[in-house]
Amino acid sequence: MQDNLIKNDVKIEDMIYEIRGKYVMLDSDLAVLYECTNGTKDINKAVKRNAERFPSDFYFRLTKEEYSSLRFQTIMHPKSWTSNL
């Protein structure tokens, strides 16, 4: 049996967005990729727990306007959206 960390049936290219001039992935998409049982909570906990391993510009929180704009841009690509905004 092969243990995969990332799901095979997901197109990662569809999970990359351009925000603030940078290509990023959302914590909700990372939670799907890594099949986190607690969703974004697991991803965000791991980043906070290991903050010294990441560059200072590794992550940022979307503004409400960015979040709304991103949702609008991806209406043609339905998926579940969760946010703590």
NORGI-V311513 format. One record per helix or strand of 2 or more residues. SS is the DSSP state (helix for helix, strand for strand). FROM is the first residue (numbers start at 0). TO is the last residue. Records with the same first field share a line. If there is no record, write none. Layout:
# NORGI-V311513
SS: FROM-TO + FROM-TO
This chain:
# NORGI-V311513
helix: 11-14 + 26-32 + 39-48 + 50-52 + 63-72
strand: 15-18 + 21-24
